[in-house]
Each structure stands twice: as structure tokens, then as C-alpha cells.
Amino acid sequence: MSALTKRATVYLEPSLHKALRLQSIETSRSISELINDAIRDELAEDASDLTLFEARKKESTLDFEDFVKILEADGTL
């Protein structure tokens, strides 16, 4: 463990803890490694989403009522 690591108490549902223990054994990785990787993946997905939102924020919007009218006009509804 690195001197830069921080200790945290995490409460897991019993079934999640069991799954994590089994995955740890099967992959020869510590539970801490698995949790750190899962958190990194989740944060990376959030960062990707934020980047996409930023890129799309200048797109025009269409309110629901207008969209329904378009669907009615083209025969979809």
C-alpha cells in the first residue's frame, strides 16, 4: 500500500461483499483494488458525460408539446 492511500470505512450489502470477495479470489486482486477500479470507472463515465453535455449545450431544444405536434403531423401518432 502506498503512503498516499487513504483508509475509508465502506458498508456493503452482504451479497455485494460476498461477490467482491469471490471476484477478489478469482482475479488475485485485493478488494481495495477492485473498489478503486470501480470508482475510477464510474468517475471516468461521469467525466465523459459532462464532456458530452458541454459539447451539446449549444444545441437547440424542442419542447414536448412541439415534438408531439411534429409526430402527429408526420403520421407517427
Biopython code that builds the backbone (N, CA, C, O; Angstrom):
import numpy as np
from Bio.PDB.StructureBuilder import StructureBuilder

atoms = [
    (1, "MET", "N", (0.835, -1.174, 0.000)),
    (1, "MET", "CA", (0.000, 0.000, 0.000)),
    (1, "MET", "C", (0.887, 1.247, 0.000)),
    (1, "MET", "O", (1.890, 1.315, 0.710)),
    (2, "SER", "N", (0.500, 2.212, -0.800)),
    (2, "SER", "CA", (1.251, 3.452, -0.926)),
    (2, "SER", "C", (1.006, 4.353, 0.279)),
    (2, "SER", "O", (-0.038, 4.271, 0.926)),
    (3, "ALA", "N", (1.972, 5.206, 0.573)),
    (3, "ALA", "CA", (1.809, 6.174, 1.650)),
    (3, "ALA", "C", (0.726, 7.186, 1.305)),
    (3, "ALA", "O", (0.222, 7.879, 2.189)),
    (4, "LEU", "N", (0.363, 7.279, 0.024)),
    (4, "LEU", "CA", (-0.651, 8.232, -0.408)),
    (4, "LEU", "C", (-2.070, 7.675, -0.320)),
    (4, "LEU", "O", (-3.033, 8.410, -0.543)),
    (5, "THR", "N", (-2.214, 6.396, -0.003)),
    (5, "THR", "CA", (-3.557, 5.827, 0.089)),
    (5, "THR", "C", (-4.230, 6.276, 1.372)),
    (5, "THR", "O", (-3.576, 6.543, 2.380)),
    (6, "LYS", "N", (-5.550, 6.353, 1.312)),
    (6, "LYS", "CA", (-6.347, 6.752, 2.473)),
    (6, "LYS", "C", (-7.254, 5.603, 2.856)),
    (6, "LYS", "O", (-7.758, 4.879, 1.997)),
    (7, "ARG", "N", (-7.453, 5.444, 4.118)),
    (7, "ARG", "CA", (-8.326, 4.391, 4.624)),
    (7, "ARG", "C", (-9.737, 4.949, 4.733)),
    (7, "ARG", "O", (-9.929, 6.092, 5.148)),
    (8, "ALA", "N", (-10.735, 4.130, 4.355)),
    (8, "ALA", "CA", (-12.137, 4.530, 4.453)),
    (8, "ALA", "C", (-12.955, 3.330, 4.910)),
    (8, "ALA", "O", (-12.632, 2.183, 4.601)),
    (9, "THR", "N", (-13.995, 3.612, 5.635)),
    (9, "THR", "CA", (-14.920, 2.558, 6.031)),
    (9, "THR", "C", (-16.083, 2.591, 5.066)),
    (9, "THR", "O", (-16.715, 3.629, 4.873)),
    (10, "VAL", "N", (-16.361, 1.451, 4.461)),
    (10, "VAL", "CA", (-17.448, 1.335, 3.496)),
    (10, "VAL", "C", (-18.349, 0.203, 3.958)),
    (10, "VAL", "O", (-17.870, -0.886, 4.273)),
    (11, "TYR", "N", (-19.639, 0.454, 3.998)),
    (11, "TYR", "CA", (-20.593, -0.567, 4.393)),
    (11, "TYR", "C", (-21.237, -1.144, 3.133)),
    (11, "TYR", "O", (-21.868, -0.421, 2.362)),
    (12, "LEU", "N", (-21.073, -2.439, 2.935)),
    (12, "LEU", "CA", (-21.590, -3.115, 1.749)),
    (12, "LEU", "C", (-22.731, -4.049, 2.131)),
    (12, "LEU", "O", (-22.769, -4.600, 3.231)),
    (13, "GLU", "N", (-23.648, -4.210, 1.203)),
    (13, "GLU", "CA", (-24.681, -5.214, 1.385)),
    (13, "GLU", "C", (-23.980, -6.573, 1.430)),
    (13, "GLU", "O", (-22.993, -6.774, 0.722)),
    (14, "PRO", "N", (-24.467, -7.501, 2.242)),
    (14, "PRO", "CA", (-23.797, -8.799, 2.371)),
    (14, "PRO", "C", (-23.573, -9.512, 1.032)),
    (14, "PRO", "O", (-22.509, -10.093, 0.815)),
    (15, "SER", "N", (-24.550, -9.474, 0.146)),
    (15, "SER", "CA", (-24.392, -10.162, -1.141)),
    (15, "SER", "C", (-23.322, -9.490, -2.005)),
    (15, "SER", "O", (-22.589, -10.171, -2.722)),
    (16, "LEU", "N", (-23.229, -8.155, -1.942)),
    (16, "LEU", "CA", (-22.187, -7.455, -2.698)),
    (16, "LEU", "C", (-20.809, -7.760, -2.132)),
    (16, "LEU", "O", (-19.842, -7.923, -2.877)),
    (17, "HIS", "N", (-20.727, -7.835, -0.807)),
    (17, "HIS", "CA", (-19.453, -8.148, -0.180)),
    (17, "HIS", "C", (-18.998, -9.552, -0.572)),
    (17, "HIS", "O", (-17.823, -9.767, -0.867)),
    (18, "LYS", "N", (-19.918, -10.493, -0.574)),
    (18, "LYS", "CA", (-19.574, -11.867, -0.963)),
    (18, "LYS", "C", (-19.103, -11.906, -2.415)),
    (18, "LYS", "O", (-18.100, -12.547, -2.728)),
    (19, "ALA", "N", (-19.829, -11.218, -3.303)),
    (19, "ALA", "CA", (-19.439, -11.182, -4.715)),
    (19, "ALA", "C", (-18.054, -10.560, -4.876)),
    (19, "ALA", "O", (-17.240, -11.033, -5.668)),
    (20, "LEU", "N", (-17.800, -9.511, -4.128)),
    (20, "LEU", "CA", (-16.499, -8.843, -4.189)),
    (20, "LEU", "C", (-15.386, -9.754, -3.690)),
    (20, "LEU", "O", (-14.314, -9.808, -4.292)),
    (21, "ARG", "N", (-15.632, -10.472, -2.592)),
    (21, "ARG", "CA", (-14.640, -11.422, -2.066)),
    (21, "ARG", "C", (-14.341, -12.508, -3.091)),
    (21, "ARG", "O", (-13.180, -12.851, -3.316)),
    (22, "LEU", "N", (-15.389, -13.050, -3.714)),
    (22, "LEU", "CA", (-15.201, -14.106, -4.715)),
    (22, "LEU", "C", (-14.435, -13.589, -5.927)),
    (22, "LEU", "O", (-13.547, -14.265, -6.447)),
    (23, "GLN", "N", (-14.786, -12.384, -6.372)),
    (23, "GLN", "CA", (-14.065, -11.809, -7.509)),
    (23, "GLN", "C", (-12.607, -11.549, -7.139)),
    (23, "GLN", "O", (-11.713, -11.728, -7.967)),
    (24, "SER", "N", (-12.371, -11.140, -5.930)),
    (24, "SER", "CA", (-11.014, -10.901, -5.454)),
    (24, "SER", "C", (-10.190, -12.186, -5.514)),
    (24, "SER", "O", (-9.043, -12.182, -5.960)),
    (25, "ILE", "N", (-10.784, -13.269, -5.065)),
    (25, "ILE", "CA", (-10.096, -14.568, -5.086)),
    (25, "ILE", "C", (-9.844, -15.016, -6.516)),
    (25, "ILE", "O", (-8.747, -15.464, -6.849)),
    (26, "GLU", "N", (-10.868, -14.893, -7.367)),
    (26, "GLU", "CA", (-10.738, -15.362, -8.752)),
    (26, "GLU", "C", (-9.731, -14.559, -9.560)),
    (26, "GLU", "O", (-9.074, -15.099, -10.450)),
    (27, "THR", "N", (-9.606, -13.282, -9.256)),
    (27, "THR", "CA", (-8.721, -12.417, -10.044)),
    (27, "THR", "C", (-7.371, -12.166, -9.380)),
    (27, "THR", "O", (-6.509, -11.498, -9.951)),
    (28, "SER", "N", (-7.188, -12.703, -8.172)),
    (28, "SER", "CA", (-5.954, -12.468, -7.400)),
    (28, "SER", "C", (-5.681, -10.972, -7.212)),
    (28, "SER", "O", (-4.538, -10.516, -7.254)),
    (29, "ARG", "N", (-6.751, -10.240, -7.006)),
    (29, "ARG", "CA", (-6.647, -8.801, -6.746)),
    (29, "ARG", "C", (-7.328, -8.518, -5.411)),
    (29, "ARG", "O", (-8.262, -9.217, -5.018)),
    (30, "SER", "N", (-6.859, -7.505, -4.733)),
    (30, "SER", "CA", (-7.456, -7.175, -3.440)),
    (30, "SER", "C", (-8.822, -6.518, -3.630)),
    (30, "SER", "O", (-9.129, -5.967, -4.687)),
    (31, "ILE", "N", (-9.619, -6.591, -2.585)),
    (31, "ILE", "CA", (-10.916, -5.918, -2.608)),
    (31, "ILE", "C", (-10.709, -4.423, -2.810)),
    (31, "ILE", "O", (-11.481, -3.785, -3.526)),
    (32, "SER", "N", (-9.698, -3.867, -2.201)),
    (32, "SER", "CA", (-9.397, -2.440, -2.372)),
    (32, "SER", "C", (-9.122, -2.101, -3.835)),
    (32, "SER", "O", (-9.607, -1.091, -4.344)),
    (33, "GLU", "N", (-8.349, -2.943, -4.507)),
    (33, "GLU", "CA", (-8.074, -2.711, -5.936)),
    (33, "GLU", "C", (-9.359, -2.735, -6.741)),
    (33, "GLU", "O", (-9.574, -1.878, -7.599)),
    (34, "LEU", "N", (-10.218, -3.713, -6.469)),
    (34, "LEU", "CA", (-11.475, -3.821, -7.203)),
    (34, "LEU", "C", (-12.358, -2.603, -6.968)),
    (34, "LEU", "O", (-12.954, -2.074, -7.906)),
    (35, "ILE", "N", (-12.443, -2.162, -5.727)),
    (35, "ILE", "CA", (-13.263, -0.990, -5.408)),
    (35, "ILE", "C", (-12.674, 0.264, -6.043)),
    (35, "ILE", "O", (-13.406, 1.068, -6.621)),
    (36, "ASN", "N", (-11.355, 0.439, -5.942)),
    (36, "ASN", "CA", (-10.718, 1.602, -6.569)),
    (36, "ASN", "C", (-10.970, 1.630, -8.068)),
    (36, "ASN", "O", (-11.268, 2.687, -8.626)),
    (37, "ASP", "N", (-10.853, 0.478, -8.730)),
    (37, "ASP", "CA", (-11.098, 0.414, -10.175)),
    (37, "ASP", "C", (-12.552, 0.743, -10.505)),
    (37, "ASP", "O", (-12.824, 1.450, -11.476)),
    (38, "ALA", "N", (-13.485, 0.235, -9.704)),
    (38, "ALA", "CA", (-14.905, 0.513, -9.946)),
    (38, "ALA", "C", (-15.196, 2.003, -9.786)),
    (38, "ALA", "O", (-15.953, 2.577, -10.569)),
    (39, "ILE", "N", (-14.601, 2.624, -8.781)),
    (39, "ILE", "CA", (-14.808, 4.061, -8.561)),
    (39, "ILE", "C", (-14.183, 4.855, -9.701)),
    (39, "ILE", "O", (-14.787, 5.808, -10.195)),
    (40, "ARG", "N", (-12.968, 4.469, -10.127)),
    (40, "ARG", "CA", (-12.329, 5.150, -11.270)),
    (40, "ARG", "C", (-13.201, 5.063, -12.517)),
    (40, "ARG", "O", (-13.388, 6.057, -13.218)),
    (41, "ASP", "N", (-13.738, 3.865, -12.794)),
    (41, "ASP", "CA", (-14.607, 3.672, -13.959)),
    (41, "ASP", "C", (-15.842, 4.567, -13.879)),
    (41, "ASP", "O", (-16.227, 5.199, -14.863)),
    (42, "GLU", "N", (-16.449, 4.614, -12.712)),
    (42, "GLU", "CA", (-17.653, 5.431, -12.530)),
    (42, "GLU", "C", (-17.338, 6.914, -12.718)),
    (42, "GLU", "O", (-18.094, 7.629, -13.376)),
    (43, "LEU", "N", (-16.235, 7.377, -12.147)),
    (43, "LEU", "CA", (-15.856, 8.783, -12.294)),
    (43, "LEU", "C", (-15.475, 9.113, -13.731)),
    (43, "LEU", "O", (-15.766, 10.208, -14.210)),
    (44, "ALA", "N", (-14.828, 8.180, -14.423)),
    (44, "ALA", "CA", (-14.475, 8.396, -15.829)),
    (44, "ALA", "C", (-15.740, 8.507, -16.672)),
    (44, "ALA", "O", (-15.808, 9.329, -17.585)),
    (45, "GLU", "N", (-16.736, 7.688, -16.371)),
    (45, "GLU", "CA", (-18.009, 7.765, -17.105)),
    (45, "GLU", "C", (-18.680, 9.111, -16.851)),
    (45, "GLU", "O", (-19.217, 9.723, -17.774)),
    (46, "ASP", "N", (-18.648, 9.572, -15.597)),
    (46, "ASP", "CA", (-19.221, 10.885, -15.278)),
    (46, "ASP", "C", (-18.487, 11.988, -16.036)),
    (46, "ASP", "O", (-19.118, 12.900, -16.570)),
    (47, "ALA", "N", (-17.160, 11.910, -16.083)),
    (47, "ALA", "CA", (-16.367, 12.923, -16.792)),
    (47, "ALA", "C", (-16.713, 12.917, -18.275)),
    (47, "ALA", "O", (-16.815, 13.977, -18.893)),
    (48, "SER", "N", (-16.892, 11.743, -18.843)),
    (48, "SER", "CA", (-17.267, 11.621, -20.249)),
    (48, "SER", "C", (-18.645, 12.233, -20.487)),
    (48, "SER", "O", (-18.846, 12.958, -21.461)),
    (49, "ASP", "N", (-19.593, 11.939, -19.596)),
    (49, "ASP", "CA", (-20.935, 12.508, -19.713)),
    (49, "ASP", "C", (-20.886, 14.032, -19.650)),
    (49, "ASP", "O", (-21.546, 14.708, -20.440)),
    (50, "LEU", "N", (-20.115, 14.571, -18.722)),
    (50, "LEU", "CA", (-20.013, 16.027, -18.593)),
    (50, "LEU", "C", (-19.426, 16.653, -19.848)),
    (50, "LEU", "O", (-19.853, 17.730, -20.265)),
    (51, "THR", "N", (-18.452, 15.988, -20.451)),
    (51, "THR", "CA", (-17.854, 16.478, -21.693)),
    (51, "THR", "C", (-18.906, 16.501, -22.805)),
    (51, "THR", "O", (-18.998, 17.469, -23.560)),
    (52, "LEU", "N", (-19.699, 15.428, -22.899)),
    (52, "LEU", "CA", (-20.752, 15.384, -23.911)),
    (52, "LEU", "C", (-21.814, 16.449, -23.664)),
    (52, "LEU", "O", (-22.279, 17.090, -24.607)),
    (53, "PHE", "N", (-22.199, 16.641, -22.412)),
    (53, "PHE", "CA", (-23.185, 17.679, -22.096)),
    (53, "PHE", "C", (-22.661, 19.052, -22.503)),
    (53, "PHE", "O", (-23.388, 19.861, -23.080)),
    (54, "GLU", "N", (-21.413, 19.297, -22.200)),
    (54, "GLU", "CA", (-20.802, 20.586, -22.537)),
    (54, "GLU", "C", (-20.809, 20.794, -24.051)),
    (54, "GLU", "O", (-21.119, 21.886, -24.525)),
    (55, "ALA", "N", (-20.473, 19.762, -24.800)),
    (55, "ALA", "CA", (-20.426, 19.862, -26.258)),
    (55, "ALA", "C", (-21.821, 20.086, -26.852)),
    (55, "ALA", "O", (-21.955, 20.700, -27.910)),
    (56, "ARG", "N", (-22.851, 19.590, -26.174)),
    (56, "ARG", "CA", (-24.209, 19.674, -26.725)),
    (56, "ARG", "C", (-25.037, 20.817, -26.150)),
    (56, "ARG", "O", (-26.182, 21.005, -26.563)),
    (57, "LYS", "N", (-24.496, 21.581, -25.215)),
    (57, "LYS", "CA", (-25.323, 22.580, -24.546)),
    (57, "LYS", "C", (-25.766, 23.714, -25.470)),
    (57, "LYS", "O", (-26.724, 24.418, -25.153)),
    (58, "LYS", "N", (-25.095, 23.905, -26.598)),
    (58, "LYS", "CA", (-25.485, 24.959, -27.538)),
    (58, "LYS", "C", (-26.503, 24.463, -28.568)),
    (58, "LYS", "O", (-26.980, 25.244, -29.391)),
    (59, "GLU", "N", (-26.838, 23.171, -28.527)),
    (59, "GLU", "CA", (-27.845, 22.651, -29.444)),
    (59, "GLU", "C", (-29.207, 23.227, -29.103)),
    (59, "GLU", "O", (-29.514, 23.492, -27.941)),
    (60, "SER", "N", (-30.013, 23.414, -30.129)),
    (60, "SER", "CA", (-31.344, 23.941, -29.880)),
    (60, "SER", "C", (-32.189, 22.875, -29.185)),
    (60, "SER", "O", (-31.930, 21.677, -29.299)),
    (61, "THR", "N", (-33.193, 23.340, -28.473)),
    (61, "THR", "CA", (-34.074, 22.419, -27.767)),
    (61, "THR", "C", (-35.461, 22.465, -28.390)),
    (61, "THR", "O", (-35.808, 23.409, -29.100)),
    (62, "LEU", "N", (-36.224, 21.463, -28.121)),
    (62, "LEU", "CA", (-37.584, 21.354, -28.623)),
    (62, "LEU", "C", (-38.448, 20.914, -27.454)),
    (62, "LEU", "O", (-38.185, 19.890, -26.824)),
    (63, "ASP", "N", (-39.492, 21.705, -27.168)),
    (63, "ASP", "CA", (-40.312, 21.295, -26.026)),
    (63, "ASP", "C", (-41.234, 20.141, -26.418)),
    (63, "ASP", "O", (-41.467, 19.880, -27.598)),
    (64, "PHE", "N", (-41.740, 19.474, -25.416)),
    (64, "PHE", "CA", (-42.502, 18.243, -25.608)),
    (64, "PHE", "C", (-43.734, 18.462, -26.488)),
    (64, "PHE", "O", (-43.995, 17.671, -27.394)),
    (65, "GLU", "N", (-44.488, 19.529, -26.227)),
    (65, "GLU", "CA", (-45.710, 19.782, -26.995)),
    (65, "GLU", "C", (-45.415, 19.935, -28.482)),
    (65, "GLU", "O", (-46.136, 19.394, -29.321)),
    (66, "ASP", "N", (-44.351, 20.673, -28.808)),
    (66, "ASP", "CA", (-43.981, 20.852, -30.210)),
    (66, "ASP", "C", (-43.555, 19.528, -30.841)),
    (66, "ASP", "O", (-43.862, 19.262, -32.003)),
    (67, "PHE", "N", (-42.857, 18.711, -30.082)),
    (67, "PHE", "CA", (-42.423, 17.422, -30.599)),
    (67, "PHE", "C", (-43.618, 16.514, -30.903)),
    (67, "PHE", "O", (-43.645, 15.829, -31.925)),
    (68, "VAL", "N", (-44.606, 16.518, -30.001)),
    (68, "VAL", "CA", (-45.808, 15.725, -30.222)),
    (68, "VAL", "C", (-46.533, 16.214, -31.480)),
    (68, "VAL", "O", (-47.028, 15.401, -32.260)),
    (69, "LYS", "N", (-46.598, 17.526, -31.682)),
    (69, "LYS", "CA", (-47.231, 18.076, -32.880)),
    (69, "LYS", "C", (-46.517, 17.614, -34.153)),
    (69, "LYS", "O", (-47.159, 17.318, -35.160)),
    (70, "ILE", "N", (-45.206, 17.555, -34.099)),
    (70, "ILE", "CA", (-44.424, 17.070, -35.256)),
    (70, "ILE", "C", (-44.753, 15.615, -35.517)),
    (70, "ILE", "O", (-44.939, 15.214, -36.666)),
    (71, "LEU", "N", (-44.827, 14.818, -34.456)),
    (71, "LEU", "CA", (-45.157, 13.397, -34.615)),
    (71, "LEU", "C", (-46.566, 13.209, -35.188)),
    (71, "LEU", "O", (-46.799, 12.320, -36.007)),
    (72, "GLU", "N", (-47.489, 14.045, -34.753)),
    (72, "GLU", "CA", (-48.860, 13.977, -35.289)),
    (72, "GLU", "C", (-48.879, 14.380, -36.763)),
    (72, "GLU", "O", (-49.546, 13.747, -37.580)),
    (73, "ALA", "N", (-48.140, 15.440, -37.092)),
    (73, "ALA", "CA", (-48.131, 15.953, -38.461)),
    (73, "ALA", "C", (-47.529, 14.942, -39.452)),
    (73, "ALA", "O", (-47.981, 14.840, -40.592)),
    (74, "ASP", "N", (-46.510, 14.202, -39.008)),
    (74, "ASP", "CA", (-45.897, 13.249, -39.955)),
    (74, "ASP", "C", (-46.547, 11.857, -39.911)),
    (74, "ASP", "O", (-46.094, 10.928, -40.581)),
    (75, "GLY", "N", (-47.625, 11.729, -39.104)),
    (75, "GLY", "CA", (-48.368, 10.491, -39.080)),
    (75, "GLY", "C", (-47.846, 9.427, -38.127)),
    (75, "GLY", "O", (-48.364, 8.311, -38.104)),
    (76, "THR", "N", (-46.837, 9.756, -37.347)),
    (76, "THR", "CA", (-46.292, 8.790, -36.378)),
    (76, "THR", "C", (-47.315, 8.526, -35.279)),
    (76, "THR", "O", (-47.432, 7.406, -34.783)),
    (77, "LEU", "N", (-48.056, 9.567, -34.903)),
    (77, "LEU", "CA", (-49.102, 9.405, -33.877)),
    (77, "LEU", "C", (-50.470, 9.559, -34.497)),
    (77, "LEU", "O", (-51.479, 9.457, -33.799)),
]
sb = StructureBuilder()
sb.init_structure("model")
sb.init_model(0)
sb.init_chain("A")
sb.init_seg("    ")
for serial, (resi, resn, name, xyz) in enumerate(atoms, 1):
    if name == "N":
        sb.init_residue(resn, " ", resi, " ")
    sb.init_atom(name, np.array(xyz, "f"), 0.0, 1.0, " ", f" {name:<3s}", serial, name[0])
structure = sb.get_structure()
